[in-house]
Amino acid sequence: MKIEYISTFLEIAECGNFNRAAEHLNVTQSTVSARIKSMEDRFGRILFKRGHAGVELTSAGQHFLQYAHNIQRQWQQAKQRIALPESFNHTIGLGSQVSLWDSLILQWMPWMRRNASEIALHVEADYSPSLMRQVSDGLLDIGVMYQPRQTSGLIIEDLFEETLILVTTDKKAVKSGWIEHYVFVDWGDVFRARHSAAFPDLETPAISVGLGALGLEYILQNGGAGYFPVRVVNSLIEDKKLFTVNDSPSLQRPAYMVYASAARDPSSLAVALKGLREVAMDRML
């Protein structure tokens, strides 16, 4: 099956319209229709339901969607790796949790250039479920994340533990052992469990957010308190924009690296993992 057909399928799935897909792909509408007809003939299944408002995926189309994404990613990575200059022997693909970019990955990349200059790097940011899929499918060599899932053929290794502390914009706001205007930041399953154990009687806060940066910006603009990584709030504490809450427990959030037990290039993977371990150790000192 031609890669152009995969791109066409994904474009239609994204925009929900054959005509718009043709415009985006710079081909005719009849070309788009012919490509989809060829795919449907090959599969023996209808991939799109046609309607006056556009098209939507059938159940068969939904099943094929993730495979199509993987095929497109693999093709793009194959082109990148084949086009490597002769000065590079191998490529390492690493995907990182978004919030670990500044504290870990931006230090790991120059480490790799200093210590393994013959290895080209492909680095991207995503969230744990997508990273797990890409490592499992062989699209990435390493995933650095907070919430891995036990998967056959993959190794999950502890990398470090992030320390989160309770901070407030008003150090006088502590009342009855707790704090006013608390914002619950959901840092994942492990954090939720440890937070519940530390504060079993805490009522549901008025505001809960699923993104740390949003929670921090909210309390800085509106006042309040929340749990945030030490590395994120240190400078704000030094500038007296935030204050630590005395006698409040610090909570740990573990981070992991995930990689295949049967690597396509074990020596390059070993170097990349060594670099992550060393950078993680440095950031904890």
N, C-alpha and C positions, 0 to 999 in steps of 0.2 A: 504494500500500500504506500502510495507516494506521500511524502511529508507535507506537500501542499494540501492534500486532502485532510490531513489531521489539523492543519492550521485553519482551514475553512470550517471544519466542524466546530472547533473551539471558538472561532469568531462569531459564528451564528449562535452558539450557546450563550455567548457573552451579551450580544446585542439583541437577540431575539427576532431578527429580521433578515431575510435573504438579501434584500436590496441594500441595506446599510452595510451588511457584511461584504457585499461586492464592492461598494465604495471604499471601505477601509482596506480591502485587499488589492484594490486597483485592478479588478477584473470585471467581466460582464456578469450580469445576473444569471444568464444562461450557463456560464461556466460554473458558478457556484452551485446551481441546481444539478448540473451534470455530475459534479464531484460527489455531492451528497447521494444522488441516485446510484452512483457506482458503489459507494460504501454500503448503502442499504442492500444492494443486490449481493454484494460480497458477504455480508452478515446474514442475509435472509431475514432481516428485521427492519422495521421502520424506526428511524432515529429521532424524527421530529414530527410533532402534531402541527398541521397547518391550520391556521384560522385567519379571520379578517383582521385581527389585531396584531398578527405576527405568528411566530412559531414558538413552541416550547418542547423541551426534551420529553420523549416517551420514557417508559421504564428502561427499555433497552439503551436509549441514549444516556440516561442517568448512569447506568452500569458502566458504559464505555467512557464516561467523562474523565474519571481519574486515570484510566489507562492512557487516554489521549494526552493528558497533561504530562504524564511520565514519558511517553514517547517523544513529545516535543522537547522536554528537558534533556533527555538522553541524546537527542539529535544535536541540540545546541552544545552540550558538553563534549560530544564526540568531535564536532567541528573545532571547538576551542583546543582540544588536546591534540588533534591531528595537525593543527596549525602552529603548534608550539615551535619556537626557534630551536635550533640544534643545541643551543647552550643549556636548555632545560631537559633533564632526563625524565622527570615525572611531574604529575600534578596532584595536589592535595585539595580536595573540596571540603570546606568546613562551613557548617551552618551554626549560627549562634543565636541564643535568646536575645531579643532586642536590648534588654536592660544590661546585658553584659558587654556590650560593645566597648564603651569607653574605659572600663576598668580592667578588661582582660584581653579582648581580641586586638585592640589597637596596640597593645604591648607584645602580643604573640606574633603579629605580622612582621615587625622589624626583627624580632628574635629569629624567625625563620630566614629572613634575608641575610642575617649575619652568619647563621650557623648551617644553613642548607640552601645556599644560593642557586643550586642546580634544580631546586624544586619550585615549580610555578604554583601560585596560590589562586584558588577560586573561593571567595568568601561571600556569604550572604547572611541576612538576618531574617528570622522568622520566629514562630512560637512552637512550643514543644510538640503538639500533635503533628504538625506539618514536618518538623525536623525529623521526628521518629519515622514517618513514612519515607522520607527521602533517603535516610540512612539505610532503612530496611530494603528499599528498592535499588540501592547501589548508586543513587544519584549524588550522594554526599559520602565522604569517607568518615567524617567525624561530626557529631552533633553535640553542642554544649548547651545544656538546658537545665531547668529546675524540676520538671516533672516527666521523667522518662517512663516508659512502659516496658515491662519485661516482654521481650520478643525473641523468638527462636533465632539463633544465629548471630545475635548481637550481644556485646559485652557492655555492661553499665558499670562505670568506675567512678567512685567518689572523687571529686576534684577539690572542693573547698566548702566551707560553710560561711554564708553571709550572715553577719550580725545586724539585727534590726533593733533600734531603740525607740522608746516613746518620747516624742518631742512635742513642744507646745509653743505657740506664738506669745503666750502670756504666762509667765512663770507663777503668777499669783492666782491662776485659775483652778488650782487643785482644790477640790472640796470633797470631804468625806472619803479620802483615799483614792478618789478618781478625778477626772478632769472634765471640764465643760467643753461642749462642742467637739466631741470626739468624732473623727472620721475613720471608719474602718476601711483600710486598704487591703484588698484580698490578694495576698502574695502566694496563693496556691494551697494545695491540700495539706502539706506538712505544716505550713504556717497556721492555717485555720485550726488544725488539731492542737498545736502548741498554744495558740492564743486562747482557745476554749479551756484548756487545762489550767492556764495561768489566771484566767478571769471567768470562772464558772458561773458567776452570778450576774455578769454584765448583761444589761438589757440591750436589745437590738438598737444600734446607733441610728440616728436620723438619716445619716448619709453613709452609704457604702459605695466604694468605687473599685473597679477592676484593673485600673492602671495607676501605677505608683506616681508617675509624673503628674497626672491629673489631680490626685489627692494632695500632693505637695503644693502644687500651684494654687489649689483651692484654699488651703489653710493659710498660705502666705498672703493671699488677697483678701480673705474674709475672716481670718482668725480661726483658731481651733488647734487640734492635736491629732497625732497619728503615729503609726510605726513606720519607720523608714530606715534604709541601710545607713550604717555609720558613714560609709564613704561618700554618700550623697549629701548628708546634712552637716558634716564636719565644718565646712566653711561657713555655713549659715549660723551654726552655733558660735563660731569664732567672731562673726560679725554681729552677734546678739540679735539676729532676726528670729532665731529659734532657741529654746531652752530645753534641756533634758528634764524629765520628770523624775524627781528624787524617789528612790526606793522602788521604782518600777522595774520589772524584770526585762532583761534583754532576751530576744527570741532569735532562734537560729533558723536559717533557710538554706538547706543544702543545695549545691549545684553539682552536676554530673557531666561526664563526657561519655558518649555512646559511640561505639564503632563495631565493625563487623569482626567476628572471630576468625573469618577466613578473608583477609584483606587482599585486594588485587595487587598491592605493592607493599608487602610487609615492612621493608626497610624504610620507605618514605613515611609510612604511618607511624613507625616507632619514633622517628625523629620528631614528627609533628606532636605526638603525645608527650614526648619528653619536654618539648617547649612549653606546652600548656601546663604541665606539672610545675615547671620552674617558675613560670610567670605567676601561676596561682600561689605558689609558696612565697614569692616576693611580695605580692599584694597583701598577704596575711601578716607579714613582719612589721 
